Amino acid sequence: MKIEQQMPINRNMVLLGLIIGMFFSAMEQTVVGTAMPTIIGELNGFSIFAWVTTAYLITSTTIIPIVGKLSDLYGRRSLYLIGTVIFVIGSGLCATANSMEQLIFYRGLQGLGGGMIMPLSQTIIGDIFTAEQRAKWQGVFGAIFGLSSVIGPFIGGFLVDSISWHWIFLINVPFGLLSAILIFVGMKNELVRPKEEVNIDYLGIITLIPAIVLLLLGLTFGGDKFEWVSLESGLIFGFSIVLLIVFGFVEKKAKEPVLDLSLFKNRVFATTNALGFLLGLGMFGAIMFVPMFMQGILGVTPTQAGSTMTPMMISLILASIIGGRLLLKVPYRTVLTAGMIITAVGFYLMSTMGVDSNEITAYAYMIIMGFGMGLVMPTLMIAIQNEFPKTKLGAITSASTFFRSIGGTIGITVLNVVMNHSLETKMKDVVSEQTNPMLQGIFQKLADKTDALFSILIHPDLLKLPDTIKDTVIHSIQTAWSDSFTTVFLTGLIFIGAGILVALSVGGGRISRERPEQHTPSNQTAVIEKPAVE
């Protein structure tokens, strides 16, 4: 006869494994940036060093929606283990790189693993907790992500200065393996769909991957390797759009689509993903200019510039925890709208900064901005996970991560274009307003050289000019750069403002209260064969 026994997942072990895995995979994104000057100096690859980040971004973003769907079909445990092993192997190989080309290839491999770990971590949280518990833990995991961003630059700087840049990758290996072991043991009783029921959407996968890769390549190199309006741009974006259209038709007919388009009929799914996309557009694109503003305009040291985001991330951590608690009492719409409004206030305040601002003011504004983001980010995941059965948890969680990631990529590109265009315009105004022929000639040579302008702000000694003329040149460049910074944040504010309207349309949904005994994933049942008693 068959006897059903309760075979629970070891929640504490799984939680520890997730915390370790998420912390180090998230920290990797900030540690590498800190070590990049040293790596460039040793591997001599300045012309292609941006690919170290781009390769990771492309592979991690591309794999997100695919691994989410596959986890619904094959379970989280096996795919999390595969992702962790790939991440660990990629990390180990990065530490052995002898050239920039090797490092770029290995970072792409590492990105595949990282792109599997991050969404699966969020999905497993949704599996093992009730909706109420999820609200508390998602905030904690958001705090872990924020904490990794805060201490990443410090750890990276320490390893590079004290040992070697190779260790920023090697440090992932033991902790990654520990995370894999904990998840492997802790989730050994996970129930997965019988193999005969699995239908993989191969056609969807092979159309989605090149579509995303082409889109990200176009966004990365547009305006740099080729003009936005050019044959190259038209071919890259054109093929990407065609493949996305084909992907849409494929998904409508697939038995198990990678991205079920019918999910967008759900109000919460559609609005939270739109909100995540808009938040990514404004947040990632604008924030990348803050350290440059602090160093170039306010005159902080390079070391201080690397940690300028710390106040914002600490504020984000606190807000993530508070937001999770608030969701137990108020609808999603209330927390999301409040968070977006606070973020909008922070963006506006940041846009008011200028050459006369000081560090204290900048930190205060960043704290406000971070608090708003901290209310929104975990709420998006909690809301979307609460709307669907656990058979779709992987797909909808990955979709949320994917849209926010794509929004961030597009935001970085768009606001970088805004920054460069604004700076060129401001410098042309400086040229036209200048009556001194000597100064006018200097500004004309610098007007369209944005990299040179920033280098002069950081290293004013590059200008071999009399002090009186040098001071005038530097002040004019600072003013132009500061005005362009204002334009960037006002542009980002448009995206955040649109996000407020989307947040208001989420509806009155709120966390549905479940009793623990109703929550099967944390209490999974295994069917064990026993011999009949005669």
C-alpha positions in Angstrom: 0.0 0.0 0.0 1.0 3.7 -0.3 1.5 5.8 2.8 1.8 9.6 2.5 4.4 11.0 4.8 5.3 14.7 5.3 8.8 15.2 4.1 9.5 19.0 4.7 12.2 21.0 3.0 14.9 22.1 5.4 13.9 25.8 5.4 16.8 27.1 7.6 19.4 25.3 5.5 17.8 26.6 2.2 17.7 30.1 3.6 21.4 30.0 4.5 22.3 28.7 1.1 20.2 31.4 -0.6 21.7 34.2 1.5 25.2 33.1 0.7 24.5 32.6 -3.0 22.6 35.9 -3.5 25.1 37.9 -1.4 28.2 36.9 -3.5 26.5 36.9 -6.9 25.2 40.4 -6.2 28.5 41.6 -4.7 30.3 40.5 -7.9 28.7 43.3 -9.8 30.2 46.0 -7.6 33.6 44.3 -6.8 34.6 44.1 -10.4 34.1 47.8 -11.1 36.5 48.6 -8.2 39.2 46.4 -9.5 38.9 47.4 -13.1 41.7 50.1 -13.2 44.2 47.5 -11.9 42.9 44.8 -14.3 43.3 47.1 -17.3 46.8 48.0 -16.2 47.9 44.4 -16.0 46.0 42.9 -19.0 46.4 45.9 -21.3 42.9 45.9 -22.7 41.6 49.5 -22.3 39.9 49.6 -25.7 37.7 46.6 -24.9 37.5 46.7 -21.1 33.8 47.7 -21.2 33.0 44.2 -22.5 34.0 42.8 -19.1 30.7 44.2 -17.8 28.8 43.9 -21.1 29.4 40.2 -21.5 28.1 39.5 -18.0 25.1 41.7 -18.6 24.1 40.1 -21.9 24.4 36.5 -20.8 22.7 37.1 -17.4 19.8 39.0 -18.8 19.2 36.6 -21.6 19.0 33.5 -19.4 16.6 35.0 -16.9 13.2 34.2 -18.6 14.4 30.8 -19.8 15.6 29.5 -16.5 12.4 30.7 -14.8 10.2 28.7 -17.1 12.5 25.6 -16.9 12.4 25.7 -13.1 8.6 25.4 -13.3 9.1 22.3 -15.4 12.1 20.6 -13.8 12.2 22.1 -10.3 14.3 24.9 -8.7 16.9 22.7 -7.0 18.6 21.2 -10.0 18.7 24.4 -11.9 20.0 26.4 -8.9 22.8 23.8 -8.6 23.6 24.1 -12.3 23.6 27.9 -12.1 25.9 27.9 -9.0 28.3 25.4 -10.6 28.5 27.6 -13.8 29.0 30.7 -11.7 31.8 29.1 -9.7 33.5 27.7 -12.8 33.2 31.1 -14.5 34.7 32.8 -11.4 37.6 30.4 -11.2 38.4 30.9 -14.9 38.2 34.7 -14.5 40.9 34.4 -11.9 43.2 32.6 -14.4 42.7 35.1 -17.3 45.9 36.2 -18.9 44.3 38.6 -21.4 41.3 40.9 -21.6 39.8 38.7 -24.2 39.9 35.6 -21.9 38.5 37.6 -19.1 35.6 38.8 -21.2 34.8 35.2 -22.4 34.9 33.9 -18.8 32.7 36.8 -17.5 30.1 35.8 -20.1 30.1 32.3 -18.7 30.0 33.6 -15.2 27.0 35.8 -16.2 25.0 32.7 -17.3 25.4 31.3 -13.7 24.6 34.7 -12.1 21.5 35.1 -14.3 20.3 31.7 -13.1 21.0 32.3 -9.4 19.3 35.6 -8.9 15.7 34.9 -10.1 15.8 31.3 -8.7 16.6 32.7 -5.3 13.5 34.9 -5.4 11.5 32.0 -6.7 12.6 29.6 -4.0 11.6 32.2 -1.4 8.2 32.2 -2.9 8.1 28.4 -2.7 9.0 27.9 0.9 7.1 30.8 2.5 3.4 31.8 2.8 2.5 35.2 1.4 2.7 36.8 4.8 6.1 35.3 5.5 7.2 36.3 2.0 6.5 39.9 2.7 9.0 39.9 5.6 11.7 37.8 3.9 11.6 39.5 0.6 12.5 42.7 2.4 15.4 41.0 4.2 16.7 39.6 0.9 16.4 43.1 -0.6 18.5 44.3 2.3 21.1 41.6 1.6 21.3 42.7 -2.0 21.7 46.3 -0.9 24.3 45.3 1.7 26.4 43.5 -0.9 26.4 46.7 -3.0 27.6 48.7 0.0 30.5 46.5 1.1 31.4 45.2 -2.4 33.7 48.2 -3.2 35.4 48.0 0.1 36.1 44.2 -0.2 37.2 44.7 -3.8 39.6 47.5 -2.9 41.0 45.5 0.0 41.6 42.4 -2.1 43.2 44.4 -4.9 45.4 46.4 -2.6 46.4 43.6 -0.2 46.6 40.5 -2.3 45.7 40.5 -6.1 42.7 41.3 -8.3 42.5 37.6 -9.1 41.0 37.1 -5.6 37.9 39.2 -6.3 36.9 36.1 -8.4 38.4 33.3 -6.4 36.5 34.4 -3.2 33.3 33.3 -4.9 34.4 29.7 -5.3 34.3 28.3 -1.7 31.1 30.3 -0.9 29.4 29.3 -4.1 30.1 25.6 -3.5 28.9 26.0 0.1 25.6 27.6 -1.2 25.2 24.7 -3.7 25.7 22.0 -1.0 23.2 23.7 1.3 20.5 24.0 -1.4 21.2 20.4 -2.6 20.7 18.9 0.9 18.0 21.3 2.0 15.7 20.9 -1.0 16.2 17.1 -1.5 12.5 16.6 -0.9 11.3 19.0 -3.6 8.5 17.7 -5.7 8.8 18.2 -9.5 6.5 17.6 -12.4 6.6 14.0 -13.8 8.9 13.9 -16.8 6.2 12.7 -19.2 4.3 16.0 -18.6 7.2 18.3 -19.6 7.1 20.1 -22.9 10.0 22.4 -23.6 9.5 25.4 -25.8 12.6 25.0 -27.9 11.5 27.3 -30.7 10.7 30.0 -28.2 14.2 29.7 -26.7 16.0 29.9 -30.0 14.1 33.0 -31.1 14.3 34.8 -27.7 18.0 34.4 -27.1 19.3 36.1 -30.4 16.5 38.7 -30.1 17.7 39.8 -26.6 21.4 39.5 -27.5 21.0 41.7 -30.6 18.9 44.3 -28.6 21.6 44.5 -25.8 24.4 44.7 -28.4 22.6 47.5 -30.2 22.0 49.4 -27.0 25.6 48.9 -25.9 27.3 50.1 -29.1 24.8 52.5 -30.4 26.3 56.0 -30.6 29.7 54.5 -30.0 30.7 51.9 -32.5 28.1 53.1 -34.9 25.6 56.0 -35.2 22.1 55.5 -33.9 20.8 56.3 -37.4 22.9 54.0 -39.6 22.8 50.8 -41.6 24.4 48.8 -38.7 21.9 50.2 -36.2 19.0 49.4 -38.5 20.1 45.8 -39.1 20.8 45.0 -35.5 17.6 46.5 -34.1 15.6 45.4 -37.1 16.6 41.7 -36.7 15.9 42.0 -33.0 12.4 43.3 -33.6 11.7 40.7 -36.2 12.8 37.9 -33.9 10.7 39.3 -31.0 7.6 39.4 -33.3 8.3 35.7 -34.3 8.8 34.9 -30.6 5.4 36.4 -29.9 3.7 34.2 -32.5 5.6 31.1 -31.3 4.5 31.7 -27.7 0.8 31.8 -28.6 1.0 28.3 -29.9 3.5 26.7 -27.5 2.2 24.2 -24.9 4.6 25.5 -22.3 5.7 29.0 -23.5 8.9 30.5 -22.1 6.9 33.7 -21.6 3.2 33.1 -21.5 1.7 36.3 -23.1 -1.7 35.6 -21.6 -0.1 36.5 -18.2 -0.3 40.1 -19.3 -4.1 39.9 -19.0 -3.5 39.8 -15.2 -3.6 43.4 -14.0 -1.0 43.0 -11.3 1.4 41.1 -13.6 1.1 43.8 -16.4 1.4 46.8 -14.1 4.1 45.6 -11.8 6.3 44.6 -14.7 5.7 48.0 -16.4 6.5 49.7 -13.1 9.7 47.6 -12.7 10.7 48.5 -16.3 10.1 52.3 -15.6 12.0 52.1 -12.3 14.9 50.5 -14.1 14.8 53.2 -16.8 15.1 56.0 -14.3 17.1 54.4 -11.5 20.1 52.7 -13.1 20.6 55.3 -15.9 20.7 58.2 -13.5 22.5 56.7 -10.6 25.6 55.9 -12.6 26.4 59.6 -12.9 26.3 60.3 -9.2 29.9 59.1 -8.4 31.1 61.1 -11.3 29.3 64.2 -10.1 30.7 63.7 -6.6 34.3 63.4 -7.9 34.2 65.9 -10.8 32.0 68.7 -9.3 32.2 68.3 -5.5 35.9 67.2 -5.6 35.8 64.0 -3.5 38.7 61.6 -3.9 38.4 58.5 -6.1 38.2 56.3 -3.0 35.3 58.4 -1.6 33.6 58.4 -5.0 33.5 54.6 -5.0 31.5 54.6 -1.8 29.2 57.5 -2.5 26.2 55.2 -3.0 26.5 53.8 0.6 24.0 56.2 2.2 21.5 55.5 -0.5 21.9 51.7 -0.2 21.6 51.8 3.6 18.4 53.8 3.2 17.2 51.3 0.6 17.9 48.4 3.0 15.8 50.0 5.8 13.0 50.8 3.4 13.0 47.2 2.1 12.4 45.8 5.6 9.8 48.5 6.4 8.0 48.0 3.1 7.7 44.2 3.7 6.0 44.9 7.1 3.7 47.6 5.6 2.4 45.1 3.0 0.8 43.0 5.8 -1.4 46.0 6.6 -2.0 48.0 3.4 -2.6 47.2 -0.4 0.3 46.9 -2.8 -0.8 50.1 -4.5 -0.3 52.2 -1.3 3.3 51.0 -0.8 4.2 51.2 -4.5 2.7 54.7 -5.0 4.3 56.0 -1.8 7.6 54.6 -2.8 7.5 56.1 -6.4 6.5 59.5 -5.0 9.4 59.5 -2.6 11.7 58.4 -5.4 10.4 61.2 -7.6 11.1 63.7 -4.8 14.6 62.3 -4.5 15.1 62.6 -8.3 13.9 66.2 -8.3 16.2 67.2 -5.4 19.1 65.6 -7.1 18.4 67.7 -10.2 18.7 70.9 -8.1 22.4 70.1 -7.3 25.0 72.3 -8.8 28.6 73.6 -8.5 27.8 75.2 -5.1 26.3 72.0 -3.6 28.1 70.1 -0.9 28.5 66.4 0.1 26.1 66.5 3.0 23.3 67.8 0.7 24.1 65.1 -1.9 24.0 62.4 0.7 20.7 63.7 2.1 19.0 63.7 -1.3 20.4 60.2 -2.1 18.9 58.8 1.2 15.5 60.1 0.2 15.8 58.6 -3.3 17.1 55.2 -1.8 14.2 55.0 0.6 11.6 55.4 -2.2 13.3 52.7 -4.2 13.5 50.4 -1.2 9.7 50.5 -0.8 9.1 49.7 -4.4 11.6 46.9 -5.4 10.6 44.1 -3.0 6.9 45.0 -3.2 7.0 44.3 -7.0 8.2 40.8 -6.4 5.8 40.1 -3.5 2.8 41.4 -5.4 3.4 39.4 -8.5 4.2 36.1 -6.6 1.0 36.5 -4.6 -1.1 36.6 -7.8 -0.3 33.2 -9.3 -0.2 29.5 -8.3 3.2 28.0 -7.5 3.3 26.1 -10.8 4.0 29.4 -12.5 6.2 31.0 -9.9 9.4 30.5 -11.8 8.1 32.1 -15.0 6.5 35.1 -13.3 9.4 35.8 -10.9 11.9 35.7 -13.8 9.7 37.9 -15.9 9.7 40.5 -13.1 13.5 40.3 -12.9 13.9 40.4 -16.6 11.8 43.5 -17.3 13.6 45.4 -14.5 17.0 44.4 -16.0 16.0 45.4 -19.5 14.7 48.7 -18.2 18.0 49.3 -16.5 20.0 48.5 -19.7 17.8 50.8 -21.8 17.9 53.5 -19.1 21.7 53.5 -19.0 21.8 53.9 -22.8 19.1 56.6 -23.0 20.4 58.7 -20.1 24.0 58.4 -21.3 22.9 59.8 -24.7 21.0 62.6 -22.8 24.1 63.4 -20.8 26.4 63.5 -23.8 24.0 65.6 -26.0 23.3 68.0 -23.2 27.0 68.4 -22.4 27.8 69.2 -26.0 25.0 71.7 -26.2 26.1 73.4 -23.0 29.7 73.6 -24.1 28.6 75.1 -27.5 26.7 77.8 -25.5 29.9 78.4 -23.5 31.8 78.9 -26.8 29.2 81.3 -28.3 29.1 83.4 -25.1 32.9 83.7 -24.8 34.4 87.0 -25.9 38.1 86.1 -25.1 39.5 84.6 -28.4 42.0 82.5 -26.5 39.3 81.0 -24.2 36.9 80.6 -27.1 39.6 78.6 -29.0 40.1 76.3 -25.9 36.4 75.7 -25.5 36.0 74.9 -29.2 38.6 72.2 -29.0 36.9 70.7 -26.0 33.2 71.2 -26.8 32.5 67.7 -28.3 35.1 65.7 -26.3 33.1 64.5 -23.3 35.8 62.2 -22.0 38.4 65.0 -22.1 36.0 67.3 -20.2 35.6 64.8 -17.4 39.3 64.1 -17.3 40.0 67.8 -16.8 37.5 68.0 -13.9 39.3 65.1 -12.1 42.8 66.2 -13.1 42.9 70.0 -13.6 46.7 69.9 -13.8 46.2 68.5 -17.3 45.6 72.1 -18.4 48.9 73.8 -18.9 47.5 77.3 -18.6 48.0 80.4 -16.4 46.0 80.0 -13.1 43.5 82.8 -14.0 42.6 81.3 -17.3 42.7 77.7 -15.9 40.2 78.7 -13.2 37.8 80.2 -15.8 38.0 77.1 -18.0 37.4 74.6 -15.1 34.5 76.6 -13.7 32.8 76.8 -17.1 33.3 73.0 -17.6 32.0 72.3 -14.1 28.9 74.5 -14.8 28.2 72.7 -18.1 28.7 69.3 -16.6 26.5 70.2 -13.6 23.7 71.5 -15.8 23.8 68.3 -17.9 23.6 66.3 -14.7 20.4 68.2 -13.9 19.0 67.4 -17.3 19.7 63.7 -16.7 17.8 63.6 -13.5 14.9 65.6 -14.9 14.7 63.1 -17.7 14.8 60.2 -15.2 12.1 62.0 -13.3 9.8 61.7 -16.3 10.2 57.9 -16.2 9.6 57.9 -12.4 6.5 60.2 -12.8 5.1 57.7 -15.4 5.8 55.0 -12.8 3.6 56.8 -10.2 0.6 56.7 -12.7 1.3 53.0 -13.2 1.5 52.3 -9.5 -1.9 54.0 -9.0 -3.4 51.5 -11.5 -2.1 48.4 -9.8 -5.5 47.9 -8.1 -6.5 47.2 -4.6 -4.9 43.8 -4.3 -3.2 42.9 -1.0 -1.5 39.9 0.6 -3.8 36.9 1.0 -3.3 35.4 4.3 -2.5 31.7 4.2 -2.3 29.2 7.1 1.1 27.5 7.2 -0.5 24.1 6.8 -2.1 25.2 3.6 1.3 26.1 2.1 2.4 22.9 0.5 5.9 23.9 -0.8 7.3 24.2 2.7 5.5 21.0 3.7 6.0 18.9 0.6 4.6 15.4 0.6 6.5 12.4 -0.7 4.8 9.2 -1.6 6.7 6.2 -0.2 6.0 2.7 -1.2 5.5 0.3 1.7 4.9 -3.5 1.5 1.4 -4.6 2.2 0.8 -6.1 5.6 -0.8 -9.5 5.4 
